[in-house]
Amino acid sequence: MTEEDFGPLLRPYTLTRGRTRPTGPEFDMMTMIRTAPAAYSNTAGLAPEHLKILQMCLAPASVADVASDLGLSLNVVRILLSDLRDKGLITARPQATVAQLPEERLLREVIQGLQAL
């Protein structure tokens, strides 16, 4: 085997420094990530992938979009994001949930009430 044969396996391992889990709460695929306003004042020691994430997330982007654009697995991206979160360089906002619809019975009563006017 050549060194190139190990490339796809070795690169994620080196990017995460051997870690297999992010620190803190896990990022959902649809969590929206945004670069913090003062992020570029504290970029010393960051890997090129960290810097790419900061650039990509100047406008909010989902974790899935970041992973896709970087061509990395979700788990690797979650670990990189946790590095940035730990340094206060990004903000994470869970995906907005859709409000639950009212029951059909209630809607019918409203319609009947409006028709009675």
C-alpha positions as CSV (number, residue, x, y, z in Angstrom):
1,M,0.0,0.0,0.0
2,T,1.2,3.5,-0.8
3,E,0.7,6.6,1.3
4,E,-2.0,7.7,-1.1
5,D,-4.1,4.6,-0.2
6,F,-4.3,5.8,3.4
7,G,-5.3,9.4,2.4
8,P,-9.1,9.2,2.7
9,L,-8.7,7.5,6.1
10,L,-5.8,9.5,7.5
11,R,-7.0,13.0,6.6
12,P,-10.2,13.0,8.8
13,Y,-8.2,11.5,11.6
14,T,-5.6,14.3,11.4
15,L,-8.2,17.0,11.0
16,T,-9.9,16.0,14.3
17,R,-6.6,15.1,16.0
18,G,-8.0,11.6,16.6
19,R,-11.2,12.7,18.3
20,T,-14.3,10.9,17.4
21,R,-16.9,13.1,19.2
22,P,-17.5,16.8,19.4
23,T,-17.3,18.6,22.7
24,G,-20.5,19.9,24.2
25,P,-23.9,19.5,22.8
26,E,-24.0,17.8,19.4
27,F,-24.9,19.7,16.3
28,D,-28.0,18.6,14.4
29,M,-27.7,18.4,10.6
30,M,-30.0,21.4,10.2
31,T,-28.5,23.5,13.0
32,M,-27.7,26.9,11.5
33,I,-24.1,28.1,12.0
34,R,-23.0,31.7,11.7
35,T,-19.6,33.2,12.2
36,A,-19.4,35.3,15.4
37,P,-18.8,39.0,14.8
38,A,-15.3,39.1,16.4
39,A,-14.2,35.7,15.0
40,Y,-11.3,36.9,12.9
41,S,-9.6,38.4,16.0
42,N,-8.8,34.9,17.4
43,T,-7.9,32.6,14.5
44,A,-4.4,31.7,15.6
45,G,-3.8,27.9,15.6
46,L,-6.8,27.1,13.4
47,A,-6.6,24.6,10.6
48,P,-7.4,25.7,7.0
49,E,-10.7,23.8,7.3
50,H,-11.7,25.9,10.4
51,L,-10.9,29.1,8.4
52,K,-13.0,27.8,5.5
53,I,-15.9,27.2,7.8
54,L,-15.7,30.7,9.2
55,Q,-15.7,32.1,5.7
56,M,-18.6,29.9,4.6
57,C,-20.7,30.9,7.7
58,L,-20.5,34.6,7.3
59,A,-24.0,34.1,6.1
60,P,-25.9,31.4,8.1
61,A,-25.4,27.8,6.8
62,S,-26.6,24.5,8.0
63,V,-24.2,21.8,9.3
64,A,-25.2,19.6,6.4
65,D,-24.4,22.4,3.9
66,V,-21.0,23.0,5.5
67,A,-20.2,19.3,5.4
68,S,-21.3,19.0,1.7
69,D,-19.3,22.1,0.7
70,L,-16.1,20.9,2.4
71,G,-16.5,17.4,1.2
72,L,-16.2,16.0,4.7
73,S,-18.3,13.7,6.8
74,L,-20.9,15.1,9.1
75,N,-19.0,13.8,12.2
76,V,-15.8,15.4,11.2
77,V,-17.5,18.7,10.5
78,R,-19.3,18.5,13.9
79,I,-15.9,18.1,15.6
80,L,-14.5,21.1,13.7
81,L,-17.6,23.1,14.6
82,S,-17.2,22.2,18.3
83,D,-13.6,23.5,18.1
84,L,-14.9,26.8,16.8
85,R,-17.8,27.0,19.3
86,D,-15.4,26.3,22.2
87,K,-13.4,29.3,21.1
88,G,-16.5,31.5,20.7
89,L,-15.9,31.9,17.0
90,I,-19.4,30.7,15.8
91,T,-22.9,30.8,17.0
92,A,-25.3,27.9,16.5
93,R,-29.1,28.1,16.3
94,P,-31.3,25.1,16.1
95,Q,-33.6,24.8,13.2
96,A,-36.9,26.6,13.7
97,T,-39.7,24.2,14.4
98,V,-43.0,24.4,12.7
99,A,-45.8,25.2,15.0
100,Q,-48.3,22.4,15.4
101,L,-51.5,22.9,13.4
102,P,-54.7,23.3,15.4
103,E,-57.0,20.3,15.5
104,E,-59.5,19.9,12.6
105,R,-62.4,20.2,15.0
106,L,-61.3,23.7,16.1
107,L,-60.9,24.8,12.5
108,R,-64.4,23.6,11.6
109,E,-65.8,25.5,14.6
110,V,-64.0,28.7,13.5
111,I,-65.3,28.3,9.9
112,Q,-68.9,27.7,11.2
113,G,-68.6,30.7,13.4
114,L,-67.4,32.9,10.5
115,Q,-70.2,31.6,8.3
116,A,-72.8,32.4,11.0
117,L,-71.8,36.1,10.9
